[in-house]
Amino acid sequence: MRQQGTWSAQLTPTDTPDLYDAQYVAAFRMGGNNMTYVGKVKSDFKTTITGNGQATGGGGNGTFEFSGDYGDDGIARCNYTEVGGQRSGTLTAEKPE
């Protein structure tokens, strides 16, 4: 059984349009771990979104990449993959508030 968690990202604009520095936190209910990652997110938050991250602490490991398209509901359905690993799957990305 996969451990379910809630991911969030703090985005900081860069000098490049639609490109953000990302600080990710993955909070898991089981075990209480908060894994942290840093990376980039590229999106206009209307059509497409891509991103990546590399573990920085809290039990996280490896790197990941994701990409997806926004639907009419404002939520992007994305695919992610662990770089050089075996994990992959789907995730959703909501527009930042």
mmCIF file as gemmi writes it, N, C-alpha and C atoms, coordinates in Angstrom:
data_model
loop_
_atom_site.group_PDB
_atom_site.id
_atom_site.type_symbol
_atom_site.label_atom_id
_atom_site.label_alt_id
_atom_site.label_comp_id
_atom_site.label_asym_id
_atom_site.label_entity_id
_atom_site.label_seq_id
_atom_site.pdbx_PDB_ins_code
_atom_site.Cartn_x
_atom_site.Cartn_y
_atom_site.Cartn_z
_atom_site.occupancy
_atom_site.B_iso_or_equiv
_atom_site.pdbx_formal_charge
_atom_site.auth_seq_id
_atom_site.auth_asym_id
_atom_site.pdbx_PDB_model_num
ATOM 1 N N . MET Axp A 1 ? 0.834 -1.169 0 1 0 ? 1 A 1
ATOM 2 C CA . MET Axp A 1 ? 0 0 0 1 0 ? 1 A 1
ATOM 3 C C . MET Axp A 1 ? 0.89 1.248 0 1 0 ? 1 A 1
ATOM 4 N N . ARG Axp A 2 ? 0.59 2.177 -0.878 1 0 ? 2 A 1
ATOM 5 C CA . ARG Axp A 2 ? 1.354 3.422 -0.944 1 0 ? 2 A 1
ATOM 6 C C . ARG Axp A 2 ? 0.96 4.353 0.185 1 0 ? 2 A 1
ATOM 7 N N . GLN Axp A 3 ? 1.952 5.039 0.693 1 0 ? 3 A 1
ATOM 8 C CA . GLN Axp A 3 ? 1.71 6.026 1.726 1 0 ? 3 A 1
ATOM 9 C C . GLN Axp A 3 ? 1.223 7.318 1.067 1 0 ? 3 A 1
ATOM 10 N N . GLN Axp A 4 ? 0.064 7.797 1.5 1 0 ? 4 A 1
ATOM 11 C CA . GLN Axp A 4 ? -0.511 9.005 0.929 1 0 ? 4 A 1
ATOM 12 C C . GLN Axp A 4 ? -0.026 10.225 1.695 1 0 ? 4 A 1
ATOM 13 N N . GLY Axp A 5 ? 0.19 11.312 0.985 1 0 ? 5 A 1
ATOM 14 C CA . GLY Axp A 5 ? 0.638 12.533 1.623 1 0 ? 5 A 1
ATOM 15 C C . GLY Axp A 5 ? 0.097 13.748 0.898 1 0 ? 5 A 1
ATOM 16 N N . THR Axp A 6 ? 0.318 14.899 1.501 1 0 ? 6 A 1
ATOM 17 C CA . THR Axp A 6 ? -0.086 16.164 0.91 1 0 ? 6 A 1
ATOM 18 C C . THR Axp A 6 ? 1.158 16.959 0.569 1 0 ? 6 A 1
ATOM 19 N N . TRP Axp A 7 ? 1.268 17.354 -0.682 1 0 ? 7 A 1
ATOM 20 C CA . TRP Axp A 7 ? 2.406 18.144 -1.145 1 0 ? 7 A 1
ATOM 21 C C . TRP Axp A 7 ? 1.991 19.596 -1.278 1 0 ? 7 A 1
ATOM 22 N N . SER Axp A 8 ? 2.899 20.474 -0.947 1 0 ? 8 A 1
ATOM 23 C CA . SER Axp A 8 ? 2.693 21.897 -1.206 1 0 ? 8 A 1
ATOM 24 C C . SER Axp A 8 ? 4.028 22.478 -1.655 1 0 ? 8 A 1
ATOM 25 N N . ALA Axp A 9 ? 3.959 23.623 -2.315 1 0 ? 9 A 1
ATOM 26 C CA . ALA Axp A 9 ? 5.18 24.271 -2.79 1 0 ? 9 A 1
ATOM 27 C C . ALA Axp A 9 ? 5.082 25.764 -2.593 1 0 ? 9 A 1
ATOM 28 N N . GLN Axp A 10 ? 6.142 26.351 -2.07 1 0 ? 10 A 1
ATOM 29 C CA . GLN Axp A 10 ? 6.257 27.804 -2.016 1 0 ? 10 A 1
ATOM 30 C C . GLN Axp A 10 ? 7.012 28.222 -3.264 1 0 ? 10 A 1
ATOM 31 N N . LEU Axp A 11 ? 6.396 29.09 -4.073 1 0 ? 11 A 1
ATOM 32 C CA . LEU Axp A 11 ? 6.984 29.51 -5.34 1 0 ? 11 A 1
ATOM 33 C C . LEU Axp A 11 ? 7.503 30.941 -5.229 1 0 ? 11 A 1
ATOM 34 N N . THR Axp A 12 ? 8.729 31.146 -5.707 1 0 ? 12 A 1
ATOM 35 C CA . THR Axp A 12 ? 9.342 32.465 -5.727 1 0 ? 12 A 1
ATOM 36 C C . THR Axp A 12 ? 9.662 32.808 -7.171 1 0 ? 12 A 1
ATOM 37 N N . PRO Axp A 13 ? 9.128 33.925 -7.701 1 0 ? 13 A 1
ATOM 38 C CA . PRO Axp A 13 ? 9.404 34.287 -9.102 1 0 ? 13 A 1
ATOM 39 C C . PRO Axp A 13 ? 10.896 34.468 -9.347 1 0 ? 13 A 1
ATOM 40 N N . THR Axp A 14 ? 11.33 34.11 -10.553 1 0 ? 14 A 1
ATOM 41 C CA . THR Axp A 14 ? 12.709 34.34 -10.99 1 0 ? 14 A 1
ATOM 42 C C . THR Axp A 14 ? 12.7 35.472 -12.019 1 0 ? 14 A 1
ATOM 43 N N . ASP Axp A 15 ? 13.856 35.787 -12.581 1 0 ? 15 A 1
ATOM 44 C CA . ASP Axp A 15 ? 13.939 36.821 -13.615 1 0 ? 15 A 1
ATOM 45 C C . ASP Axp A 15 ? 13.359 36.359 -14.952 1 0 ? 15 A 1
ATOM 46 N N . THR Axp A 16 ? 13.105 35.061 -15.083 1 0 ? 16 A 1
ATOM 47 C CA . THR Axp A 16 ? 12.542 34.501 -16.31 1 0 ? 16 A 1
ATOM 48 C C . THR Axp A 16 ? 11.022 34.429 -16.187 1 0 ? 16 A 1
ATOM 49 N N . PRO Axp A 17 ? 10.283 34.964 -17.155 1 0 ? 17 A 1
ATOM 50 C CA . PRO Axp A 17 ? 8.812 34.909 -17.079 1 0 ? 17 A 1
ATOM 51 C C . PRO Axp A 17 ? 8.299 33.473 -16.933 1 0 ? 17 A 1
ATOM 52 N N . ASP Axp A 18 ? 7.31 33.296 -16.055 1 0 ? 18 A 1
ATOM 53 C CA . ASP Axp A 18 ? 6.637 32.011 -15.827 1 0 ? 18 A 1
ATOM 54 C C . ASP Axp A 18 ? 7.544 30.935 -15.234 1 0 ? 18 A 1
ATOM 55 N N . LEU Axp A 19 ? 8.724 31.309 -14.7 1 0 ? 19 A 1
ATOM 56 C CA . LEU Axp A 19 ? 9.627 30.35 -14.057 1 0 ? 19 A 1
ATOM 57 C C . LEU Axp A 19 ? 9.762 30.722 -12.586 1 0 ? 19 A 1
ATOM 58 N N . TYR Axp A 20 ? 9.608 29.727 -11.717 1 0 ? 20 A 1
ATOM 59 C CA . TYR Axp A 20 ? 9.622 29.947 -10.273 1 0 ? 20 A 1
ATOM 60 C C . TYR Axp A 20 ? 10.595 28.988 -9.603 1 0 ? 20 A 1
ATOM 61 N N . ASP Axp A 21 ? 11.299 29.49 -8.584 1 0 ? 21 A 1
ATOM 62 C CA . ASP Axp A 21 ? 12.019 28.611 -7.673 1 0 ? 21 A 1
ATOM 63 C C . ASP Axp A 21 ? 10.973 27.987 -6.767 1 0 ? 21 A 1
ATOM 64 N N . ALA Axp A 22 ? 11.102 26.692 -6.511 1 0 ? 22 A 1
ATOM 65 C CA . ALA Axp A 22 ? 10.111 25.975 -5.708 1 0 ? 22 A 1
ATOM 66 C C . ALA Axp A 22 ? 10.764 25.343 -4.491 1 0 ? 22 A 1
ATOM 67 N N . GLN Axp A 23 ? 10.098 25.492 -3.352 1 0 ? 23 A 1
ATOM 68 C CA . GLN Axp A 23 ? 10.455 24.768 -2.141 1 0 ? 23 A 1
ATOM 69 C C . GLN Axp A 23 ? 9.257 23.896 -1.799 1 0 ? 23 A 1
ATOM 70 N N . TYR Axp A 24 ? 9.445 22.588 -1.965 1 0 ? 24 A 1
ATOM 71 C CA . TYR Axp A 24 ? 8.364 21.625 -1.765 1 0 ? 24 A 1
ATOM 72 C C . TYR Axp A 24 ? 8.418 21.042 -0.361 1 0 ? 24 A 1
ATOM 73 N N . VAL Axp A 25 ? 7.242 20.764 0.194 1 0 ? 25 A 1
ATOM 74 C CA . VAL Axp A 25 ? 7.127 20.004 1.431 1 0 ? 25 A 1
ATOM 75 C C . VAL Axp A 25 ? 6.102 18.913 1.192 1 0 ? 25 A 1
ATOM 76 N N . ALA Axp A 26 ? 6.483 17.684 1.492 1 0 ? 26 A 1
ATOM 77 C CA . ALA Axp A 26 ? 5.577 16.545 1.408 1 0 ? 26 A 1
ATOM 78 C C . ALA Axp A 26 ? 5.3 16.089 2.84 1 0 ? 26 A 1
ATOM 79 N N . ALA Axp A 27 ? 4.054 16.257 3.272 1 0 ? 27 A 1
ATOM 80 C CA . ALA Axp A 27 ? 3.662 15.882 4.631 1 0 ? 27 A 1
ATOM 81 C C . ALA Axp A 27 ? 2.902 14.564 4.577 1 0 ? 27 A 1
ATOM 82 N N . PHE Axp A 28 ? 3.388 13.573 5.327 1 0 ? 28 A 1
ATOM 83 C CA . PHE Axp A 28 ? 2.766 12.261 5.341 1 0 ? 28 A 1
ATOM 84 C C . PHE Axp A 28 ? 2.108 11.997 6.683 1 0 ? 28 A 1
ATOM 85 N N . ARG Axp A 29 ? 0.916 11.441 6.635 1 0 ? 29 A 1
ATOM 86 C CA . ARG Axp A 29 ? 0.167 11.146 7.865 1 0 ? 29 A 1
ATOM 87 C C . ARG Axp A 29 ? 0.825 10.018 8.65 1 0 ? 29 A 1
ATOM 88 N N . MET Axp A 30 ? 1.227 8.979 7.947 1 0 ? 30 A 1
ATOM 89 C CA . MET Axp A 30 ? 1.834 7.834 8.622 1 0 ? 30 A 1
ATOM 90 C C . MET Axp A 30 ? 3.309 8.144 8.866 1 0 ? 30 A 1
ATOM 91 N N . GLY Axp A 31 ? 3.73 8.105 10.093 1 0 ? 31 A 1
ATOM 92 C CA . GLY Axp A 31 ? 5.126 8.329 10.41 1 0 ? 31 A 1
ATOM 93 C C . GLY Axp A 31 ? 5.461 9.788 10.692 1 0 ? 31 A 1
ATOM 94 N N . GLY Axp A 32 ? 4.594 10.708 10.274 1 0 ? 32 A 1
ATOM 95 C CA . GLY Axp A 32 ? 4.803 12.111 10.578 1 0 ? 32 A 1
ATOM 96 C C . GLY Axp A 32 ? 5.978 12.774 9.879 1 0 ? 32 A 1
ATOM 97 N N . ASN Axp A 33 ? 6.501 12.156 8.83 1 0 ? 33 A 1
ATOM 98 C CA . ASN Axp A 33 ? 7.638 12.75 8.116 1 0 ? 33 A 1
ATOM 99 C C . ASN Axp A 33 ? 7.208 13.939 7.272 1 0 ? 33 A 1
ATOM 100 N N . ASN Axp A 34 ? 8.025 14.971 7.239 1 0 ? 34 A 1
ATOM 101 C CA . ASN Axp A 34 ? 7.901 16.061 6.284 1 0 ? 34 A 1
ATOM 102 C C . ASN Axp A 34 ? 9.151 16.028 5.422 1 0 ? 34 A 1
ATOM 103 N N . MET Axp A 35 ? 9.021 15.554 4.204 1 0 ? 35 A 1
ATOM 104 C CA . MET Axp A 35 ? 10.15 15.507 3.29 1 0 ? 35 A 1
ATOM 105 C C . MET Axp A 35 ? 10.224 16.835 2.551 1 0 ? 35 A 1
ATOM 106 N N . THR Axp A 36 ? 11.424 17.315 2.303 1 0 ? 36 A 1
ATOM 107 C CA . THR Axp A 36 ? 11.588 18.604 1.641 1 0 ? 36 A 1
ATOM 108 C C . THR Axp A 36 ? 12.418 18.454 0.367 1 0 ? 36 A 1
ATOM 109 N N . TYR Axp A 37 ? 12.066 19.257 -0.624 1 0 ? 37 A 1
ATOM 110 C CA . TYR Axp A 37 ? 12.724 19.247 -1.927 1 0 ? 37 A 1
ATOM 111 C C . TYR Axp A 37 ? 12.851 20.691 -2.405 1 0 ? 37 A 1
ATOM 112 N N . VAL Axp A 38 ? 13.824 20.958 -3.252 1 0 ? 38 A 1
ATOM 113 C CA . VAL Axp A 38 ? 13.915 22.249 -3.94 1 0 ? 38 A 1
ATOM 114 C C . VAL Axp A 38 ? 13.978 21.98 -5.433 1 0 ? 38 A 1
ATOM 115 N N . GLY Axp A 39 ? 13.482 22.927 -6.226 1 0 ? 39 A 1
ATOM 116 C CA . GLY Axp A 39 ? 13.5 22.748 -7.67 1 0 ? 39 A 1
ATOM 117 C C . GLY Axp A 39 ? 12.94 23.959 -8.375 1 0 ? 39 A 1
ATOM 118 N N . LYS Axp A 40 ? 12.379 23.726 -9.54 1 0 ? 40 A 1
ATOM 119 C CA . LYS Axp A 40 ? 11.808 24.78 -10.379 1 0 ? 40 A 1
ATOM 120 C C . LYS Axp A 40 ? 10.415 24.37 -10.827 1 0 ? 40 A 1
ATOM 121 N N . VAL Axp A 41 ? 9.57 25.376 -11.054 1 0 ? 41 A 1
ATOM 122 C CA . VAL Axp A 41 ? 8.26 25.18 -11.663 1 0 ? 41 A 1
ATOM 123 C C . VAL Axp A 41 ? 8.133 26.189 -12.791 1 0 ? 41 A 1
ATOM 124 N N . LYS Axp A 42 ? 7.69 25.713 -13.965 1 0 ? 42 A 1
ATOM 125 C CA . LYS Axp A 42 ? 7.444 26.598 -15.1 1 0 ? 42 A 1
ATOM 126 C C . LYS Axp A 42 ? 5.975 26.474 -15.47 1 0 ? 42 A 1
ATOM 127 N N . SER Axp A 43 ? 5.266 27.611 -15.445 1 0 ? 43 A 1
ATOM 128 C CA . SER Axp A 43 ? 3.847 27.581 -15.78 1 0 ? 43 A 1
ATOM 129 C C . SER Axp A 43 ? 3.29 28.989 -15.914 1 0 ? 43 A 1
ATOM 130 N N . ASP Axp A 44 ? 2.251 29.117 -16.756 1 0 ? 44 A 1
ATOM 131 C CA . ASP Axp A 44 ? 1.453 30.33 -16.775 1 0 ? 44 A 1
ATOM 132 C C . ASP Axp A 44 ? 0.199 30.143 -15.918 1 0 ? 44 A 1
ATOM 133 N N . PHE Axp A 45 ? 0.044 28.951 -15.322 1 0 ? 45 A 1
ATOM 134 C CA . PHE Axp A 45 ? -1.074 28.568 -14.476 1 0 ? 45 A 1
ATOM 135 C C . PHE Axp A 45 ? -2.413 28.651 -15.201 1 0 ? 45 A 1
ATOM 136 N N . LYS Axp A 46 ? -2.36 28.525 -16.525 1 0 ? 46 A 1
ATOM 137 C CA . LYS Axp A 46 ? -3.572 28.493 -17.341 1 0 ? 46 A 1
ATOM 138 C C . LYS Axp A 46 ? -3.576 27.296 -18.274 1 0 ? 46 A 1
ATOM 139 N N . THR Axp A 47 ? -2.41 26.958 -18.832 1 0 ? 47 A 1
ATOM 140 C CA . THR Axp A 47 ? -2.368 25.9 -19.848 1 0 ? 47 A 1
ATOM 141 C C . THR Axp A 47 ? -1.532 24.706 -19.393 1 0 ? 47 A 1
ATOM 142 N N . THR Axp A 48 ? -0.25 24.902 -19.178 1 0 ? 48 A 1
ATOM 143 C CA . THR Axp A 48 ? 0.633 23.782 -18.834 1 0 ? 48 A 1
ATOM 144 C C . THR Axp A 48 ? 1.445 24.101 -17.59 1 0 ? 48 A 1
ATOM 145 N N . ILE Axp A 49 ? 2.008 23.063 -16.998 1 0 ? 49 A 1
ATOM 146 C CA . ILE Axp A 49 ? 2.92 23.201 -15.869 1 0 ? 49 A 1
ATOM 147 C C . ILE Axp A 49 ? 3.952 22.089 -15.945 1 0 ? 49 A 1
ATOM 148 N N . THR Axp A 50 ? 5.201 22.42 -15.661 1 0 ? 50 A 1
ATOM 149 C CA . THR Axp A 50 ? 6.268 21.434 -15.546 1 0 ? 50 A 1
ATOM 150 C C . THR Axp A 50 ? 7.066 21.776 -14.293 1 0 ? 50 A 1
ATOM 151 N N . GLY Axp A 51 ? 7.729 20.793 -13.745 1 0 ? 51 A 1
ATOM 152 C CA . GLY Axp A 51 ? 8.525 21.059 -12.559 1 0 ? 51 A 1
ATOM 153 C C . GLY Axp A 51 ? 9.483 19.939 -12.26 1 0 ? 51 A 1
ATOM 154 N N . ASN Axp A 52 ? 10.384 20.233 -11.325 1 0 ? 52 A 1
ATOM 155 C CA . ASN Axp A 52 ? 11.339 19.231 -10.868 1 0 ? 52 A 1
ATOM 156 C C . ASN Axp A 52 ? 11.691 19.539 -9.427 1 0 ? 52 A 1
ATOM 157 N N . GLY Axp A 53 ? 12.301 18.595 -8.775 1 0 ? 53 A 1
ATOM 158 C CA . GLY Axp A 53 ? 12.74 18.793 -7.402 1 0 ? 53 A 1
ATOM 159 C C . GLY Axp A 53 ? 13.816 17.812 -7.027 1 0 ? 53 A 1
ATOM 160 N N . GLN Axp A 54 ? 14.631 18.22 -6.064 1 0 ? 54 A 1
ATOM 161 C CA . GLN Axp A 54 ? 15.694 17.367 -5.536 1 0 ? 54 A 1
ATOM 162 C C . GLN Axp A 54 ? 15.595 17.392 -4.018 1 0 ? 54 A 1
ATOM 163 N N . ALA Axp A 55 ? 15.722 16.227 -3.398 1 0 ? 55 A 1
ATOM 164 C CA . ALA Axp A 55 ? 15.561 16.099 -1.954 1 0 ? 55 A 1
ATOM 165 C C . ALA Axp A 55 ? 16.578 16.952 -1.203 1 0 ? 55 A 1
ATOM 166 N N . THR Axp A 56 ? 16.101 17.556 -0.108 1 0 ? 56 A 1
ATOM 167 C CA . THR Axp A 56 ? 16.988 18.337 0.75 1 0 ? 56 A 1
ATOM 168 C C . THR Axp A 56 ? 16.929 17.895 2.203 1 0 ? 56 A 1
ATOM 169 N N . GLY Axp A 57 ? 15.97 17.083 2.581 1 0 ? 57 A 1
ATOM 170 C CA . GLY Axp A 57 ? 15.932 16.644 3.971 1 0 ? 57 A 1
ATOM 171 C C . GLY Axp A 57 ? 14.619 16.003 4.357 1 0 ? 57 A 1
ATOM 172 N N . GLY Axp A 58 ? 14.552 15.635 5.638 1 0 ? 58 A 1
ATOM 173 C CA . GLY Axp A 58 ? 13.335 15.06 6.19 1 0 ? 58 A 1
ATOM 174 C C . GLY Axp A 58 ? 13.042 13.66 5.71 1 0 ? 58 A 1
ATOM 175 N N . GLY Axp A 59 ? 14.045 12.931 5.28 1 0 ? 59 A 1
ATOM 176 C CA . GLY Axp A 59 ? 13.827 11.569 4.826 1 0 ? 59 A 1
ATOM 177 C C . GLY Axp A 59 ? 13.543 11.451 3.344 1 0 ? 59 A 1
ATOM 178 N N . GLY Axp A 60 ? 13.474 12.576 2.637 1 0 ? 60 A 1
ATOM 179 C CA . GLY Axp A 60 ? 13.287 12.531 1.186 1 0 ? 60 A 1
ATOM 180 C C . GLY Axp A 60 ? 14.562 12.058 0.512 1 0 ? 60 A 1
ATOM 181 N N . ASN Axp A 61 ? 14.408 11.49 -0.667 1 0 ? 61 A 1
ATOM 182 C CA . ASN Axp A 61 ? 15.599 11.078 -1.412 1 0 ? 61 A 1
ATOM 183 C C . ASN Axp A 61 ? 15.334 11.249 -2.9 1 0 ? 61 A 1
ATOM 184 N N . GLY Axp A 62 ? 16.394 11.337 -3.653 1 0 ? 62 A 1
ATOM 185 C CA . GLY Axp A 62 ? 16.281 11.357 -5.098 1 0 ? 62 A 1
ATOM 186 C C . GLY Axp A 62 ? 15.776 12.664 -5.675 1 0 ? 62 A 1
ATOM 187 N N . THR Axp A 63 ? 15.427 12.6 -6.952 1 0 ? 63 A 1
ATOM 188 C CA . THR Axp A 63 ? 14.907 13.733 -7.69 1 0 ? 63 A 1
ATOM 189 C C . THR Axp A 63 ? 13.651 13.294 -8.444 1 0 ? 63 A 1
ATOM 190 N N . PHE Axp A 64 ? 12.839 14.261 -8.832 1 0 ? 64 A 1
ATOM 191 C CA . PHE Axp A 64 ? 11.628 13.939 -9.575 1 0 ? 64 A 1
ATOM 192 C C . PHE Axp A 64 ? 11.373 15.014 -10.621 1 0 ? 64 A 1
ATOM 193 N N . GLU Axp A 65 ? 10.549 14.661 -11.604 1 0 ? 65 A 1
ATOM 194 C CA . GLU Axp A 65 ? 10.085 15.587 -12.636 1 0 ? 65 A 1
ATOM 195 C C . GLU Axp A 65 ? 8.593 15.357 -12.829 1 0 ? 65 A 1
ATOM 196 N N . PHE Axp A 66 ? 7.865 16.433 -13.173 1 0 ? 66 A 1
ATOM 197 C CA . PHE Axp A 66 ? 6.441 16.27 -13.463 1 0 ? 66 A 1
ATOM 198 C C . PHE Axp A 66 ? 6.021 17.251 -14.548 1 0 ? 66 A 1
ATOM 199 N N . SER Axp A 67 ? 4.9 16.948 -15.21 1 0 ? 67 A 1
ATOM 200 C CA . SER Axp A 67 ? 4.331 17.837 -16.213 1 0 ? 67 A 1
ATOM 201 C C . SER Axp A 67 ? 2.852 17.517 -16.372 1 0 ? 67 A 1
ATOM 202 N N . GLY Axp A 68 ? 2.086 18.536 -16.785 1 0 ? 68 A 1
ATOM 203 C CA . GLY Axp A 68 ? 0.665 18.331 -16.994 1 0 ? 68 A 1
ATOM 204 C C . GLY Axp A 68 ? 0.008 19.53 -17.636 1 0 ? 68 A 1
ATOM 205 N N . ASP Axp A 69 ? -1.285 19.398 -17.884 1 0 ? 69 A 1
ATOM 206 C CA . ASP Axp A 69 ? -2.087 20.441 -18.523 1 0 ? 69 A 1
ATOM 207 C C . ASP Axp A 69 ? -3.237 20.831 -17.611 1 0 ? 69 A 1
ATOM 208 N N . TYR Axp A 70 ? -3.549 22.134 -17.564 1 0 ? 70 A 1
ATOM 209 C CA . TYR Axp A 70 ? -4.666 22.633 -16.776 1 0 ? 70 A 1
ATOM 210 C C . TYR Axp A 70 ? -5.982 22.384 -17.503 1 0 ? 70 A 1
ATOM 211 N N . GLY Axp A 71 ? -6.991 21.983 -16.747 1 0 ? 71 A 1
ATOM 212 C CA . GLY Axp A 71 ? -8.334 21.81 -17.282 1 0 ? 71 A 1
ATOM 213 C C . GLY Axp A 71 ? -9.177 23.05 -17.01 1 0 ? 71 A 1
ATOM 214 N N . ASP Axp A 72 ? -10.419 23.02 -17.457 1 0 ? 72 A 1
ATOM 215 C CA . ASP Axp A 72 ? -11.337 24.133 -17.247 1 0 ? 72 A 1
ATOM 216 C C . ASP Axp A 72 ? -11.608 24.388 -15.769 1 0 ? 72 A 1
ATOM 217 N N . ASP Axp A 73 ? -11.381 23.387 -14.92 1 0 ? 73 A 1
ATOM 218 C CA . ASP Axp A 73 ? -11.611 23.536 -13.483 1 0 ? 73 A 1
ATOM 219 C C . ASP Axp A 73 ? -10.428 24.191 -12.766 1 0 ? 73 A 1
ATOM 220 N N . GLY Axp A 74 ? -9.359 24.548 -13.511 1 0 ? 74 A 1
ATOM 221 C CA . GLY Axp A 74 ? -8.204 25.192 -12.904 1 0 ? 74 A 1
ATOM 222 C C . GLY Axp A 74 ? -7.242 24.242 -12.227 1 0 ? 74 A 1
ATOM 223 N N . ILE Axp A 75 ? -7.404 22.954 -12.451 1 0 ? 75 A 1
ATOM 224 C CA . ILE Axp A 75 ? -6.517 21.95 -11.866 1 0 ? 75 A 1
ATOM 225 C C . ILE Axp A 75 ? -5.768 21.244 -12.988 1 0 ? 75 A 1
ATOM 226 N N . ALA Axp A 76 ? -4.45 21.126 -12.825 1 0 ? 76 A 1
ATOM 227 C CA . ALA Axp A 76 ? -3.637 20.418 -13.813 1 0 ? 76 A 1
ATOM 228 C C . ALA Axp A 76 ? -3.506 18.961 -13.402 1 0 ? 76 A 1
ATOM 229 N N . ARG Axp A 77 ? -3.728 18.077 -14.352 1 0 ? 77 A 1
ATOM 230 C CA . ARG Axp A 77 ? -3.5 16.646 -14.15 1 0 ? 77 A 1
ATOM 231 C C . ARG Axp A 77 ? -2.116 16.343 -14.702 1 0 ? 77 A 1
ATOM 232 N N . CYS Axp A 78 ? -1.248 15.86 -13.832 1 0 ? 78 A 1
ATOM 233 C CA . CYS Axp A 78 ? 0.166 15.702 -14.182 1 0 ? 78 A 1
ATOM 234 C C . CYS Axp A 78 ? 0.619 14.256 -14.039 1 0 ? 78 A 1
ATOM 235 N N . ASN Axp A 79 ? 1.691 13.941 -14.723 1 0 ? 79 A 1
ATOM 236 C CA . ASN Axp A 79 ? 2.426 12.701 -14.536 1 0 ? 79 A 1
ATOM 237 C C . ASN Axp A 79 ? 3.766 13.053 -13.92 1 0 ? 79 A 1
ATOM 238 N N . TYR Axp A 80 ? 4.226 12.221 -12.987 1 0 ? 80 A 1
ATOM 239 C CA . TYR Axp A 80 ? 5.542 12.451 -12.411 1 0 ? 80 A 1
ATOM 240 C C . TYR Axp A 80 ? 6.373 11.176 -12.52 1 0 ? 80 A 1
ATOM 241 N N . THR Axp A 81 ? 7.674 11.356 -12.462 1 0 ? 81 A 1
ATOM 242 C CA . THR Axp A 81 ? 8.584 10.22 -12.472 1 0 ? 81 A 1
ATOM 243 C C . THR Axp A 81 ? 9.782 10.536 -11.6 1 0 ? 81 A 1
ATOM 244 N N . GLU Axp A 82 ? 10.285 9.525 -10.943 1 0 ? 82 A 1
ATOM 245 C CA . GLU Axp A 82 ? 11.504 9.638 -10.161 1 0 ? 82 A 1
ATOM 246 C C . GLU Axp A 82 ? 12.68 9.469 -11.121 1 0 ? 82 A 1
ATOM 247 N N . VAL Axp A 83 ? 13.569 10.432 -11.157 1 0 ? 83 A 1
ATOM 248 C CA . VAL Axp A 83 ? 14.703 10.383 -12.082 1 0 ? 83 A 1
ATOM 249 C C . VAL Axp A 83 ? 15.664 9.286 -11.627 1 0 ? 83 A 1
ATOM 250 N N . GLY Axp A 84 ? 15.923 8.332 -12.519 1 0 ? 84 A 1
ATOM 251 C CA . GLY Axp A 84 ? 16.828 7.239 -12.196 1 0 ? 84 A 1
ATOM 252 C C . GLY Axp A 84 ? 16.26 6.23 -11.219 1 0 ? 84 A 1
ATOM 253 N N . GLY Axp A 85 ? 14.967 6.338 -10.924 1 0 ? 85 A 1
ATOM 254 C CA . GLY Axp A 85 ? 14.336 5.431 -9.974 1 0 ? 85 A 1
ATOM 255 C C . GLY Axp A 85 ? 13.194 4.672 -10.607 1 0 ? 85 A 1
ATOM 256 N N . GLN Axp A 86 ? 12.382 4.08 -9.747 1 0 ? 86 A 1
ATOM 257 C CA . GLN Axp A 86 ? 11.292 3.239 -10.229 1 0 ? 86 A 1
ATOM 258 C C . GLN Axp A 86 ? 9.918 3.835 -9.973 1 0 ? 86 A 1
ATOM 259 N N . ARG Axp A 87 ? 9.838 4.896 -9.19 1 0 ? 87 A 1
ATOM 260 C CA . ARG Axp A 87 ? 8.524 5.448 -8.847 1 0 ? 87 A 1
ATOM 261 C C . ARG Axp A 87 ? 8.014 6.348 -9.96 1 0 ? 87 A 1
ATOM 262 N N . SER Axp A 88 ? 6.726 6.249 -10.213 1 0 ? 88 A 1
ATOM 263 C CA . SER Axp A 88 ? 6.054 7.139 -11.162 1 0 ? 88 A 1
ATOM 264 C C . SER Axp A 88 ? 4.577 7.117 -10.814 1 0 ? 88 A 1
ATOM 265 N N . GLY Axp A 89 ? 3.848 8.077 -11.338 1 0 ? 89 A 1
ATOM 266 C CA . GLY Axp A 89 ? 2.428 8.117 -11.057 1 0 ? 89 A 1
ATOM 267 C C . GLY Axp A 89 ? 1.811 9.41 -11.53 1 0 ? 89 A 1
ATOM 268 N N . THR Axp A 90 ? 0.692 9.756 -10.923 1 0 ? 90 A 1
ATOM 269 C CA . THR Axp A 90 ? -0.031 10.963 -11.299 1 0 ? 90 A 1
ATOM 270 C C . THR Axp A 90 ? -0.138 11.884 -10.093 1 0 ? 90 A 1
ATOM 271 N N . LEU Axp A 91 ? -0.317 13.173 -10.371 1 0 ? 91 A 1
ATOM 272 C CA . LEU Axp A 91 ? -0.562 14.153 -9.325 1 0 ? 91 A 1
ATOM 273 C C . LEU Axp A 91 ? -1.386 15.281 -9.903 1 0 ? 91 A 1
ATOM 274 N N . THR Axp A 92 ? -1.978 16.084 -9.039 1 0 ? 92 A 1
ATOM 275 C CA . THR Axp A 92 ? -2.721 17.261 -9.483 1 0 ? 92 A 1
ATOM 276 C C . THR Axp A 92 ? -2.024 18.505 -8.976 1 0 ? 92 A 1
ATOM 277 N N . ALA Axp A 93 ? -2.149 19.584 -9.735 1 0 ? 93 A 1
ATOM 278 C CA . ALA Axp A 93 ? -1.564 20.869 -9.349 1 0 ? 93 A 1
ATOM 279 C C . ALA Axp A 93 ? -2.639 21.934 -9.466 1 0 ? 93 A 1
ATOM 280 N N . GLU Axp A 94 ? -2.928 22.585 -8.367 1 0 ? 94 A 1
ATOM 281 C CA . GLU Axp A 94 ? -3.898 23.669 -8.367 1 0 ? 94 A 1
ATOM 282 C C . GLU Axp A 94 ? -3.176 24.991 -8.559 1 0 ? 94 A 1
ATOM 283 N N . LYS Axp A 95 ? -3.893 25.975 -9.073 1 0 ? 95 A 1
ATOM 284 C CA . LYS Axp A 95 ? -3.313 27.302 -9.231 1 0 ? 95 A 1
ATOM 285 C C . LYS Axp A 95 ? -2.987 27.874 -7.854 1 0 ? 95 A 1
ATOM 286 N N . PRO Axp A 96 ? -1.855 28.555 -7.707 1 0 ? 96 A 1
ATOM 287 C CA . PRO Axp A 96 ? -1.544 29.151 -6.403 1 0 ? 96 A 1
ATOM 288 C C . PRO Axp A 96 ? -2.534 30.272 -6.068 1 0 ? 96 A 1
ATOM 289 N N . GLU Axp A 97 ? -2.751 30.467 -4.784 1 0 ? 97 A 1
ATOM 290 C CA . GLU Axp A 97 ? -3.68 31.516 -4.336 1 0 ? 97 A 1
ATOM 291 C C . GLU Axp A 97 ? -3.006 32.867 -4.361 1 0 ? 97 A 1
